[in-house]
């Protein structure tokens, strides 16, 4: 059994998630050891219990693993774990990164330059128009649009990115084989056919439940440089994504709406509480440094790496800490107190500006 097999086999056990898997890994040192232990050893771990221990020790787990891999291979779906090439490294910022990802389509390095566009399923005409306009602008500058393939704002964002010839990532709250809502299956197919990726942390045939959508939202936030809330009522799921983005140190952007309309109450409160008010693509570019760099990538480069004169305060802080000796991300985070996700985005921006580059052991100034 490989480390990837161990993670996937656990992901296929009902009731076992990232937190419980992390406890078992801490207890045994290697997740492969989980399947060599007796039930009583598993039950000694907080949260496992008799029923979950029985499911983990079920000898049919090997057969279920083989069946899942075969079913996905036949459907053109790859299964990734943190041990595999192509695993999105930004998921490491999560306290509970998924055990595995089911991916249809292709994830590219450029997809780290992404903005999540979120809002309600029952969106107003204003919300639809705004999601389409801003998603089109993002796609045209080369940013990837991330959303949840739900009705309403999500659908408008994905469709706009595709129409603009851009890339988009759809994160499901169901298994890829149970695409929800069913009416968006053709849209998922178009995305996976070459314009991005459809992904889920749930097994291929897993049905959606009310609890799977909030969990889906943390992946939407983690895969994006910023979260743009186009519209949100007082209890909208988009507010969950915005909160998660803030906890990850990501920028939260918000489109304002009329103060007397219930579908805008949540969004307007986000702005009151510190989210950045957005009315245009330029507002987004002003707040998300890597995207501004991307938008200006066609501009001839000046001779000097004194493009540093146009750096944000956070970019300048990091650039000044770099020299010829590699500095690791953990070291930079301790020194600057920049949240890990924001640090990753800032380093990416410096790479795009050719002011920093990766080296064995960390980052150095570019020549």
C-alpha positions as CSV (number, residue, x, y, z in Angstrom):
1,X,0.0,0.0,0.0
2,X,1.4,3.4,-1.0
3,X,0.9,6.6,1.1
4,X,-1.6,7.8,-1.5
5,X,-3.5,4.5,-1.3
6,X,-3.8,5.0,2.5
7,X,-5.2,8.5,2.2
8,X,-7.7,7.4,-0.5
9,X,-8.8,4.4,1.4
10,X,-9.5,6.5,4.5
11,X,-11.4,9.1,2.3
12,X,-13.7,6.2,1.2
13,X,-14.6,5.4,4.8
14,X,-17.9,7.1,5.8
15,X,-17.4,9.4,8.8
16,X,-13.6,9.6,8.4
17,X,-12.4,13.1,7.5
18,X,-9.2,15.1,7.5
19,X,-9.3,15.9,11.3
20,X,-9.7,12.3,12.3
21,X,-7.1,11.1,9.8
22,X,-4.6,13.6,11.2
23,X,-5.2,12.2,14.7
24,X,-4.5,8.7,13.5
25,X,-1.4,9.9,11.6
26,X,-0.1,11.5,14.8
27,X,-0.8,8.3,16.8
28,X,0.8,5.9,14.4
29,X,3.3,8.0,12.5
30,X,2.2,6.7,9.1
31,X,-1.3,6.3,7.8
32,X,-0.5,2.9,6.3
33,X,-0.1,1.7,9.9
34,X,-3.8,2.4,10.4
35,X,-4.7,-0.7,8.4
36,X,-2.3,-2.9,10.2
37,X,-3.8,-2.1,13.7
38,X,-6.4,-3.9,15.7
39,X,-9.8,-2.3,16.2
40,X,-9.1,-1.7,19.9
41,X,-6.0,0.4,19.0
42,X,-8.1,2.5,16.6
43,X,-10.9,3.0,19.2
44,X,-8.3,4.4,21.6
45,X,-8.1,7.5,19.3
46,X,-10.5,10.3,20.1
47,X,-13.4,10.3,17.7
48,X,-13.0,6.9,16.1
49,X,-15.4,4.7,18.1
50,X,-16.5,1.1,17.4
51,X,-18.4,1.7,14.2
52,X,-15.7,3.7,12.4
53,X,-13.0,1.3,13.6
54,X,-15.0,-1.5,12.1
55,X,-15.3,0.3,8.8
56,X,-11.6,1.1,8.7
57,X,-10.7,-2.5,9.4
58,X,-13.2,-4.0,6.9
59,X,-11.1,-6.2,4.6
60,X,-13.3,-5.1,1.7
61,X,-11.6,-1.7,1.9
62,X,-8.9,-2.9,-0.6
63,X,-11.6,-4.0,-3.1
64,X,-13.4,-0.6,-2.6
65,X,-10.2,1.2,-3.3
66,X,-9.6,-0.7,-6.5
67,X,-13.2,-0.2,-7.7
68,X,-13.0,3.5,-7.1
69,X,-9.8,3.8,-9.0
70,X,-11.2,1.8,-11.9
71,X,-14.5,3.7,-12.0
72,X,-12.6,7.0,-12.1
73,X,-10.2,5.9,-14.7
74,X,-13.1,4.9,-17.0
75,X,-14.7,8.4,-16.5
76,X,-11.5,10.3,-17.1
77,X,-11.2,11.4,-13.5
78,X,-7.8,11.6,-11.7
79,X,-7.5,11.1,-8.0
80,X,-4.8,13.2,-6.3
81,X,-3.5,13.2,-2.8
82,X,-0.8,15.4,-1.2
83,X,1.8,12.8,-2.2
84,X,1.0,13.3,-5.9
85,X,2.3,15.7,-8.6
86,X,-0.4,18.3,-9.3
87,X,-1.7,18.5,-5.8
88,X,-2.7,22.2,-5.2
89,X,-0.1,23.4,-2.7
90,X,-2.4,26.2,-1.4
91,X,-4.5,23.6,0.3
92,X,-1.8,23.3,2.9
93,X,-3.0,26.5,4.4
94,X,-6.2,24.7,5.6
95,X,-6.4,23.3,9.1
96,X,-8.2,20.4,7.5
97,X,-6.9,19.9,3.9
98,X,-8.8,17.1,2.0
99,X,-7.5,13.6,2.1
100,X,-7.9,13.3,-1.7
101,X,-9.2,15.3,-4.6
102,X,-11.1,13.9,-7.6
103,X,-10.2,16.0,-10.6
104,X,-11.7,16.0,-14.1
105,X,-9.9,18.3,-16.5
106,X,-6.6,19.8,-15.7
107,X,-5.2,22.0,-12.9
108,X,-2.3,24.2,-14.2
109,X,0.3,26.3,-12.3
110,X,-1.3,29.4,-13.6
111,X,-4.5,28.5,-11.8
112,X,-2.9,29.9,-8.6
113,X,-3.8,33.3,-10.1
114,X,-7.4,32.8,-9.3
115,X,-10.4,34.8,-7.9
116,X,-13.4,33.0,-6.4
117,X,-16.7,34.6,-7.5
118,X,-19.5,33.6,-5.2
119,X,-23.1,34.6,-4.5
120,X,-26.6,33.1,-4.0
121,X,-28.4,30.5,-6.1
122,X,-31.4,32.8,-6.4
123,X,-29.6,35.9,-7.6
124,X,-31.1,39.1,-8.8
125,X,-30.7,40.3,-12.4
126,X,-28.2,42.9,-11.0
127,X,-26.2,40.1,-9.4
128,X,-26.2,38.1,-12.7
129,X,-25.0,41.0,-14.7
130,X,-22.3,42.0,-12.3
131,X,-21.0,38.4,-11.9
132,X,-20.8,38.1,-15.7
133,X,-19.1,41.5,-16.2
134,X,-16.4,41.0,-13.5
135,X,-15.8,37.3,-14.4
136,X,-15.4,38.3,-18.0
137,X,-12.8,40.9,-17.1
138,X,-10.9,38.5,-14.9
139,X,-10.8,35.8,-17.6
140,X,-9.6,38.3,-20.2
141,X,-6.6,39.3,-18.1
142,X,-5.7,35.6,-17.6
143,X,-7.0,35.0,-14.1
144,X,-8.8,31.8,-13.3
145,X,-12.4,32.1,-12.0
146,X,-13.2,29.7,-9.2
147,X,-16.8,28.9,-8.1
148,X,-19.0,26.1,-6.9
149,X,-21.1,25.2,-10.0
150,X,-24.3,26.0,-8.2
151,X,-27.3,27.8,-9.8
152,X,-27.2,31.6,-9.9
153,X,-24.0,33.5,-9.4
154,X,-21.7,30.4,-9.7
155,X,-23.2,29.5,-13.0
156,X,-23.0,33.1,-14.3
157,X,-19.3,33.2,-13.3
158,X,-18.3,29.9,-14.9
159,X,-20.3,30.7,-18.1
160,X,-18.7,34.2,-18.4
161,X,-15.2,32.8,-18.0
162,X,-15.8,30.2,-20.7
163,X,-17.3,32.8,-23.1
164,X,-14.3,35.0,-22.6
165,X,-12.0,32.2,-23.5
166,X,-10.6,31.9,-20.0
167,X,-10.1,29.2,-17.4
168,X,-12.4,28.3,-14.6
169,X,-12.5,25.8,-11.8
170,X,-15.7,24.3,-10.4
171,X,-15.6,22.9,-6.9
172,X,-18.4,20.5,-6.2
173,X,-20.3,19.7,-3.0
174,X,-21.0,16.2,-4.4
175,X,-19.0,13.5,-6.1
176,X,-18.1,14.2,-9.8
177,X,-20.2,11.3,-10.9
178,X,-23.2,12.9,-9.1
179,X,-22.8,16.4,-10.4
180,X,-25.2,18.8,-8.6
181,X,-27.3,20.4,-9.8
182,X,-27.9,17.9,-12.6
183,X,-28.8,20.7,-15.0
184,X,-25.2,21.9,-14.8
185,X,-23.6,18.6,-15.9
186,X,-23.1,20.0,-19.5
187,X,-21.4,23.1,-18.0
188,X,-19.1,20.8,-16.0
189,X,-18.3,18.9,-19.2
190,X,-17.4,22.1,-21.0
191,X,-15.1,23.1,-18.2
192,X,-13.4,19.8,-18.0
193,X,-13.0,19.5,-21.7
194,X,-10.1,22.0,-21.8
195,X,-11.1,25.2,-20.1
196,X,-10.2,24.3,-16.5
197,X,-11.1,21.6,-14.0
198,X,-14.0,20.2,-12.0
199,X,-13.0,18.9,-8.6
200,X,-14.4,17.4,-5.5
201,X,-13.0,16.0,-2.2
202,X,-15.8,13.4,-2.2
203,X,-15.8,9.9,-3.8
204,X,-17.0,9.7,-7.4
205,X,-20.5,8.6,-6.7
206,X,-21.1,10.6,-3.4
207,X,-24.4,12.3,-3.1
208,X,-24.6,15.9,-1.9
209,X,-25.9,16.7,1.6
210,X,-26.5,20.1,3.3
211,X,-23.2,19.7,5.2
212,X,-21.1,19.1,2.1
213,X,-21.6,22.6,0.6
214,X,-20.1,24.6,3.5
215,X,-17.1,22.2,3.4
216,X,-16.8,22.8,-0.3
217,X,-16.6,26.5,0.3
218,X,-13.3,26.2,2.2
219,X,-11.7,24.7,-0.9
220,X,-13.1,27.5,-3.0
221,X,-11.4,30.0,-0.6
222,X,-8.1,28.1,-0.4
223,X,-7.7,27.8,-4.2
224,X,-8.1,31.6,-4.7
225,X,-6.0,34.7,-4.1
226,X,-9.2,36.6,-3.2
227,X,-12.9,35.9,-2.8
228,X,-15.4,38.3,-4.6
229,X,-18.9,38.3,-3.1
230,X,-21.2,39.6,-5.8
231,X,-24.4,39.4,-3.8
232,X,-25.3,37.9,-0.4
233,X,-28.4,37.9,1.8
234,X,-28.1,37.7,5.6
235,X,-27.7,33.9,5.7
236,X,-26.1,33.3,2.3
237,X,-23.5,30.6,1.9
238,X,-21.3,33.1,0.2
239,X,-20.7,34.7,3.7
240,X,-19.2,31.3,4.8
241,X,-16.7,31.5,1.9
242,X,-15.9,35.1,2.8
243,X,-15.3,34.3,6.4
244,X,-13.1,31.3,5.5
245,X,-11.1,33.5,3.1
246,X,-10.5,36.1,5.8
247,X,-9.3,33.3,8.2
248,X,-6.8,32.2,5.5
249,X,-5.5,35.7,5.1
250,X,-7.1,36.1,1.7
251,X,-8.5,39.4,0.4
252,X,-12.4,39.6,0.7
253,X,-13.9,41.8,-2.0
254,X,-17.6,42.7,-2.1
255,X,-20.0,44.3,-4.6
256,X,-22.3,46.8,-2.8
257,X,-26.1,46.7,-3.3
258,X,-29.2,48.8,-2.4
259,X,-29.6,49.1,1.4
260,X,-33.4,48.3,1.2
261,X,-33.0,44.9,-0.6
262,X,-32.7,41.8,1.6
263,X,-30.5,40.0,-1.0
264,X,-27.8,42.6,-0.4
265,X,-27.9,42.7,3.5
266,X,-25.1,40.2,4.0
267,X,-22.8,41.8,1.3
268,X,-23.3,45.3,2.7
269,X,-22.5,44.1,6.2
270,X,-19.2,42.6,4.8
271,X,-18.2,46.0,3.5
272,X,-19.1,47.6,6.8
273,X,-16.9,45.0,8.6
274,X,-13.9,45.6,6.4
275,X,-14.4,43.9,3.0
276,X,-13.1,45.9,0.1
277,X,-15.9,47.6,-1.9
278,X,-15.7,46.6,-5.6
279,X,-17.5,48.2,-8.5
280,X,-15.1,47.3,-11.4
281,X,-12.2,45.1,-12.5
282,X,-9.8,48.0,-11.7
283,X,-10.9,47.9,-8.1
284,X,-10.0,44.2,-8.0
285,X,-6.6,44.8,-9.6
286,X,-5.9,47.6,-7.1
287,X,-6.3,45.1,-4.2
288,X,-4.8,41.9,-5.6
289,X,-1.2,42.5,-6.5
290,X,-0.5,39.4,-8.5
291,X,-3.5,40.1,-10.7
292,X,-2.4,43.7,-11.4
293,X,1.0,42.2,-12.4
294,X,-0.7,39.7,-14.7
295,X,-2.9,42.4,-16.3
296,X,0.3,44.5,-17.0
297,X,2.3,41.5,-18.2
298,X,2.2,42.8,-21.8
299,X,4.0,46.0,-20.7
300,X,7.7,46.1,-21.7
301,X,9.9,45.4,-18.7
302,X,12.1,48.2,-17.5
303,X,15.8,47.4,-17.2
304,X,16.0,47.5,-13.5
305,X,14.6,45.2,-11.0
306,X,13.6,48.5,-9.6
307,X,10.2,47.6,-10.6
308,X,10.5,47.5,-6.8
309,X,9.5,51.2,-6.9
310,X,6.0,50.1,-7.8
311,X,5.7,47.4,-5.1
312,X,3.0,47.3,-2.5
313,X,4.2,47.7,1.1
314,X,3.9,43.9,1.7
315,X,5.8,43.1,-1.5
316,X,8.6,45.6,-0.6
317,X,8.9,44.1,2.9
318,X,9.5,40.6,1.5
319,X,11.7,41.7,-1.4
320,X,14.0,43.6,1.0
321,X,14.4,40.4,3.1
322,X,15.6,38.3,0.1
323,X,19.2,38.0,-1.0
324,X,21.4,35.3,-2.5
325,X,20.9,33.0,0.5
326,X,17.6,31.1,0.1
327,X,15.0,31.9,2.8
328,X,12.2,29.4,3.5
329,X,8.5,30.3,3.6
330,X,8.3,29.4,7.3
331,X,11.3,31.7,8.1
332,X,9.7,34.5,6.1
333,X,6.4,34.1,7.8
334,X,8.0,34.2,11.2
335,X,9.9,37.3,10.3
336,X,7.2,39.3,8.6
337,X,4.1,38.0,10.5
338,X,2.3,37.8,7.2
339,X,-0.4,35.1,7.1
340,X,0.8,32.0,5.2
341,X,-1.8,32.4,2.4
342,X,-1.0,36.1,1.9
343,X,2.7,35.3,2.0
344,X,2.3,32.8,-0.8
345,X,0.4,35.3,-2.9
346,X,3.0,38.0,-2.3
347,X,5.9,35.7,-3.3
348,X,3.9,34.7,-6.4
349,X,3.6,38.4,-7.3
350,X,7.3,38.9,-6.8
351,X,8.0,35.9,-9.1
352,X,5.7,37.3,-11.8
353,X,7.6,40.6,-11.5
354,X,10.9,38.7,-11.9
355,X,12.1,40.1,-8.5
356,X,12.2,36.7,-6.8
357,X,12.6,33.1,-7.7
358,X,12.5,29.7,-6.1
359,X,15.7,28.0,-5.2
360,X,16.6,24.9,-3.2
361,X,15.7,25.7,0.4
362,X,13.4,28.7,-0.3
363,X,13.4,32.0,-2.2
364,X,16.1,34.3,-3.4
365,X,16.2,37.6,-5.2
366,X,16.1,37.2,-9.0
367,X,19.2,38.2,-10.9
